[in-house]
Amino acid sequence: MHEDTRFGATPIDPDEARDLLLIHVNDREDLNRWEYQNIKEAMIWLEKTKPVNILNQDFLRKLHIKMFGQVWKYAGHFRHADMNIGVEWWKISTDLRNMFEDVKLWIEHETFSCDEIGVRFHQRIVFIHPFVNGNGRLSRLITDLLMENLLKTERFTWGGGVDLIHKSKVRKVYIRALKDADKFNFEPLINFVRS
């Protein structure tokens, strides 16, 4: 443990630390604070730009950079290894391209309600898991952009705005709903995002 690490703080895994741009970050609390600050800056950028051309890989990468580019070396770069979650790394680009085309068709043909389009979009990004880290936060934010800027409806409340990063009862409900959606049962996730 680094000598500057505060008592009780969870140290950062050495493998993770290699990808940090901030060498002074020693524990999860520091990391969370820096990521939160970076995401706040991304939110300001989004508020100023109000992007509508979001259904493409270039925007997804750019948004990831805006959210995490001051913290992680890999920000904006798709992962190059398989993980315990997500599609095989070499399928990421193809699966994302197919997802974006599906969403465009759903919107054009009004295949699903706006909420179901948003939920299906969110679930697919999480399922593909294109980046090493930040996929949940990224997918929630880009889904909110889809809802507000393209579908012209209200953003999701995501379980009442509770922190979905740290372990909690609400996070358990969210993860369970995502797993149901992976099995094409979208109802729990539709209910969750508006709760």
C-alpha beads as a LAMMPS data file, in Angstrom:
LAMMPS data file: protein, C-alpha beads

195 atoms
194 bonds

1 atom types
1 bond types

-500.0 500.0 xlo xhi
-500.0 500.0 ylo yhi
-500.0 500.0 zlo zhi

Masses

1 110.0

Atoms # bond

1 1 1 0.000 0.000 0.000
2 1 1 1.266 3.466 -0.901
3 1 1 2.296 5.388 2.204
4 1 1 0.012 8.320 1.280
5 1 1 -3.084 6.137 1.063
6 1 1 -5.596 7.170 3.700
7 1 1 -6.580 4.642 6.329
8 1 1 -9.517 2.576 5.071
9 1 1 -9.253 3.753 1.449
10 1 1 -9.261 1.048 -1.225
11 1 1 -5.968 1.144 -3.111
12 1 1 -5.964 1.115 -6.894
13 1 1 -4.984 -2.143 -8.536
14 1 1 -1.445 -1.883 -10.023
15 1 1 -2.713 -3.039 -13.438
16 1 1 -5.291 -0.240 -13.405
17 1 1 -2.751 2.308 -12.200
18 1 1 -0.692 1.807 -15.369
19 1 1 -3.547 3.261 -17.413
20 1 1 -4.049 6.328 -15.226
21 1 1 -2.948 9.738 -16.475
22 1 1 -2.971 11.022 -12.905
23 1 1 0.017 9.541 -11.090
24 1 1 -1.011 11.154 -7.798
25 1 1 -4.251 9.098 -7.571
26 1 1 -3.719 6.386 -4.965
27 1 1 -7.141 5.059 -4.050
28 1 1 -10.719 4.629 -5.267
29 1 1 -11.920 7.727 -3.457
30 1 1 -9.427 9.903 -5.344
31 1 1 -10.179 8.126 -8.616
32 1 1 -13.930 8.587 -8.183
33 1 1 -13.433 12.277 -7.445
34 1 1 -11.311 12.854 -10.572
35 1 1 -13.672 10.842 -12.791
36 1 1 -16.639 12.775 -11.397
37 1 1 -14.906 16.093 -12.148
38 1 1 -14.092 14.968 -15.699
39 1 1 -17.704 13.852 -16.256
40 1 1 -18.970 17.218 -14.974
41 1 1 -16.866 18.926 -17.622
42 1 1 -18.309 16.579 -20.264
43 1 1 -21.813 17.519 -19.119
44 1 1 -21.015 21.223 -19.546
45 1 1 -19.707 20.511 -23.057
46 1 1 -22.887 18.566 -23.907
47 1 1 -25.112 21.336 -22.587
48 1 1 -23.315 23.853 -24.820
49 1 1 -23.255 21.685 -27.955
50 1 1 -26.586 19.780 -27.682
51 1 1 -25.385 17.120 -30.149
52 1 1 -27.885 15.257 -32.336
53 1 1 -25.486 13.266 -34.529
54 1 1 -24.859 10.754 -31.750
55 1 1 -25.687 7.416 -33.366
56 1 1 -22.210 6.569 -34.577
57 1 1 -18.912 5.231 -33.259
58 1 1 -17.080 8.526 -33.694
59 1 1 -19.429 10.292 -31.300
60 1 1 -19.331 7.395 -28.827
61 1 1 -15.529 7.582 -28.750
62 1 1 -15.578 11.378 -28.460
63 1 1 -18.037 11.230 -25.569
64 1 1 -15.860 8.664 -23.784
65 1 1 -12.871 10.985 -24.213
66 1 1 -14.858 13.946 -22.892
67 1 1 -15.938 11.881 -19.858
68 1 1 -12.648 10.153 -19.024
69 1 1 -9.893 11.731 -21.141
70 1 1 -8.291 13.567 -18.227
71 1 1 -8.123 10.379 -16.146
72 1 1 -7.487 7.321 -18.357
73 1 1 -4.939 6.766 -21.147
74 1 1 -7.373 4.496 -22.986
75 1 1 -10.231 7.048 -23.087
76 1 1 -11.891 6.864 -26.492
77 1 1 -10.135 3.636 -27.469
78 1 1 -12.064 0.401 -27.759
79 1 1 -10.692 -2.388 -25.612
80 1 1 -8.241 -4.839 -27.226
81 1 1 -8.795 -7.796 -24.942
82 1 1 -11.696 -9.912 -23.798
83 1 1 -13.131 -9.300 -20.351
84 1 1 -15.550 -11.184 -18.134
85 1 1 -18.291 -8.951 -19.576
86 1 1 -18.972 -7.820 -23.115
87 1 1 -18.593 -9.240 -26.584
88 1 1 -15.283 -10.517 -27.854
89 1 1 -13.059 -7.487 -28.426
90 1 1 -12.756 -8.001 -32.181
91 1 1 -16.572 -7.817 -32.556
92 1 1 -16.942 -4.410 -30.893
93 1 1 -16.859 -2.228 -33.997
94 1 1 -19.223 -4.436 -36.001
95 1 1 -21.660 -4.869 -33.116
96 1 1 -21.726 -1.123 -32.466
97 1 1 -22.306 -0.354 -36.151
98 1 1 -25.200 -2.840 -36.216
99 1 1 -26.637 -1.390 -33.002
100 1 1 -26.576 2.176 -34.327
101 1 1 -28.295 1.077 -37.549
102 1 1 -30.938 -0.818 -35.538
103 1 1 -31.661 2.242 -33.407
104 1 1 -32.013 4.461 -36.486
105 1 1 -34.524 1.977 -37.943
106 1 1 -36.457 1.733 -34.666
107 1 1 -36.787 5.511 -34.617
108 1 1 -37.676 5.826 -38.299
109 1 1 -40.319 3.088 -38.207
110 1 1 -41.484 3.754 -34.623
111 1 1 -40.871 0.091 -33.896
112 1 1 -40.958 0.610 -30.119
113 1 1 -42.015 3.330 -27.719
114 1 1 -39.423 6.030 -27.022
115 1 1 -38.710 4.487 -23.613
116 1 1 -38.168 1.036 -25.079
117 1 1 -35.866 2.400 -27.784
118 1 1 -33.829 4.101 -25.051
119 1 1 -33.716 0.981 -22.900
120 1 1 -32.734 -1.269 -25.789
121 1 1 -30.015 1.205 -26.825
122 1 1 -28.638 1.386 -23.287
123 1 1 -28.684 -2.394 -22.841
124 1 1 -26.853 -3.011 -26.128
125 1 1 -24.015 -0.629 -25.293
126 1 1 -23.591 -2.194 -21.851
127 1 1 -23.764 -5.674 -23.389
128 1 1 -21.121 -4.845 -26.024
129 1 1 -18.954 -3.156 -23.359
130 1 1 -16.725 -1.340 -25.864
131 1 1 -14.337 0.305 -23.394
132 1 1 -12.242 -1.045 -20.545
133 1 1 -14.042 1.176 -18.034
134 1 1 -16.912 3.652 -17.888
135 1 1 -19.370 1.751 -20.081
136 1 1 -22.324 2.064 -17.709
137 1 1 -21.864 5.778 -17.140
138 1 1 -21.250 6.369 -20.842
139 1 1 -24.285 4.346 -21.906
140 1 1 -26.569 6.136 -19.434
141 1 1 -25.374 9.534 -20.619
142 1 1 -25.632 8.803 -24.346
143 1 1 -29.066 7.269 -23.747
144 1 1 -30.138 10.507 -22.077
145 1 1 -28.900 12.372 -25.163
146 1 1 -30.900 10.025 -27.366
147 1 1 -34.021 10.601 -25.300
148 1 1 -33.696 14.375 -25.088
149 1 1 -31.998 15.436 -28.322
150 1 1 -33.349 12.873 -30.812
151 1 1 -36.565 11.425 -29.403
152 1 1 -37.571 14.793 -27.875
153 1 1 -38.696 13.284 -24.611
154 1 1 -37.550 13.456 -20.995
155 1 1 -34.325 11.868 -19.891
156 1 1 -34.550 8.756 -17.736
157 1 1 -34.448 9.095 -13.947
158 1 1 -32.316 5.940 -13.584
159 1 1 -33.766 4.731 -10.283
160 1 1 -34.328 8.186 -8.880
161 1 1 -30.878 9.546 -9.616
162 1 1 -29.176 7.275 -7.088
163 1 1 -25.465 6.542 -7.565
164 1 1 -25.371 3.420 -9.751
165 1 1 -21.592 2.974 -9.542
166 1 1 -21.257 1.873 -5.930
167 1 1 -22.897 -1.168 -4.367
168 1 1 -26.426 -0.459 -3.183
169 1 1 -29.920 -1.950 -3.270
170 1 1 -30.807 0.273 -6.211
171 1 1 -27.728 -0.858 -8.137
172 1 1 -28.706 -4.496 -7.526
173 1 1 -32.159 -3.811 -9.015
174 1 1 -30.515 -2.076 -11.983
175 1 1 -28.052 -4.933 -12.633
176 1 1 -30.832 -7.513 -12.328
177 1 1 -32.931 -5.514 -14.831
178 1 1 -29.967 -5.346 -17.238
179 1 1 -29.507 -9.116 -16.987
180 1 1 -33.212 -9.605 -17.719
181 1 1 -32.833 -7.326 -20.751
182 1 1 -29.910 -9.470 -21.934
183 1 1 -32.518 -12.257 -22.125
184 1 1 -34.899 -9.947 -24.079
185 1 1 -37.129 -9.201 -21.100
186 1 1 -37.018 -5.397 -21.198
187 1 1 -39.928 -4.663 -18.885
188 1 1 -37.912 -4.546 -15.604
189 1 1 -35.404 -2.142 -17.150
190 1 1 -38.171 0.043 -18.621
191 1 1 -39.719 0.239 -15.157
192 1 1 -36.363 0.957 -13.514
193 1 1 -35.291 3.822 -15.784
194 1 1 -38.466 5.754 -14.957
195 1 1 -38.473 4.988 -11.222

Bonds

1 1 1 2
2 1 2 3
3 1 3 4
4 1 4 5
5 1 5 6
6 1 6 7
7 1 7 8
8 1 8 9
9 1 9 10
10 1 10 11
11 1 11 12
12 1 12 13
13 1 13 14
14 1 14 15
15 1 15 16
16 1 16 17
17 1 17 18
18 1 18 19
19 1 19 20
20 1 20 21
21 1 21 22
22 1 22 23
23 1 23 24
24 1 24 25
25 1 25 26
26 1 26 27
27 1 27 28
28 1 28 29
29 1 29 30
30 1 30 31
31 1 31 32
32 1 32 33
33 1 33 34
34 1 34 35
35 1 35 36
36 1 36 37
37 1 37 38
38 1 38 39
39 1 39 40
40 1 40 41
41 1 41 42
42 1 42 43
43 1 43 44
44 1 44 45
45 1 45 46
46 1 46 47
47 1 47 48
48 1 48 49
49 1 49 50
50 1 50 51
51 1 51 52
52 1 52 53
53 1 53 54
54 1 54 55
55 1 55 56
56 1 56 57
57 1 57 58
58 1 58 59
59 1 59 60
60 1 60 61
61 1 61 62
62 1 62 63
63 1 63 64
64 1 64 65
65 1 65 66
66 1 66 67
67 1 67 68
68 1 68 69
69 1 69 70
70 1 70 71
71 1 71 72
72 1 72 73
73 1 73 74
74 1 74 75
75 1 75 76
76 1 76 77
77 1 77 78
78 1 78 79
79 1 79 80
80 1 80 81
81 1 81 82
82 1 82 83
83 1 83 84
84 1 84 85
85 1 85 86
86 1 86 87
87 1 87 88
88 1 88 89
89 1 89 90
90 1 90 91
91 1 91 92
92 1 92 93
93 1 93 94
94 1 94 95
95 1 95 96
96 1 96 97
97 1 97 98
98 1 98 99
99 1 99 100
100 1 100 101
101 1 101 102
102 1 102 103
103 1 103 104
104 1 104 105
105 1 105 106
106 1 106 107
107 1 107 108
108 1 108 109
109 1 109 110
110 1 110 111
111 1 111 112
112 1 112 113
113 1 113 114
114 1 114 115
115 1 115 116
116 1 116 117
117 1 117 118
118 1 118 119
119 1 119 120
120 1 120 121
121 1 121 122
122 1 122 123
123 1 123 124
124 1 124 125
125 1 125 126
126 1 126 127
127 1 127 128
128 1 128 129
129 1 129 130
130 1 130 131
131 1 131 132
132 1 132 133
133 1 133 134
134 1 134 135
135 1 135 136
136 1 136 137
137 1 137 138
138 1 138 139
139 1 139 140
140 1 140 141
141 1 141 142
142 1 142 143
143 1 143 144
144 1 144 145
145 1 145 146
146 1 146 147
147 1 147 148
148 1 148 149
149 1 149 150
150 1 150 151
151 1 151 152
152 1 152 153
153 1 153 154
154 1 154 155
155 1 155 156
156 1 156 157
157 1 157 158
158 1 158 159
159 1 159 160
160 1 160 161
161 1 161 162
162 1 162 163
163 1 163 164
164 1 164 165
165 1 165 166
166 1 166 167
167 1 167 168
168 1 168 169
169 1 169 170
170 1 170 171
171 1 171 172
172 1 172 173
173 1 173 174
174 1 174 175
175 1 175 176
176 1 176 177
177 1 177 178
178 1 178 179
179 1 179 180
180 1 180 181
181 1 181 182
182 1 182 183
183 1 183 184
184 1 184 185
185 1 185 186
186 1 186 187
187 1 187 188
188 1 188 189
189 1 189 190
190 1 190 191
191 1 191 192
192 1 192 193
193 1 193 194
194 1 194 195
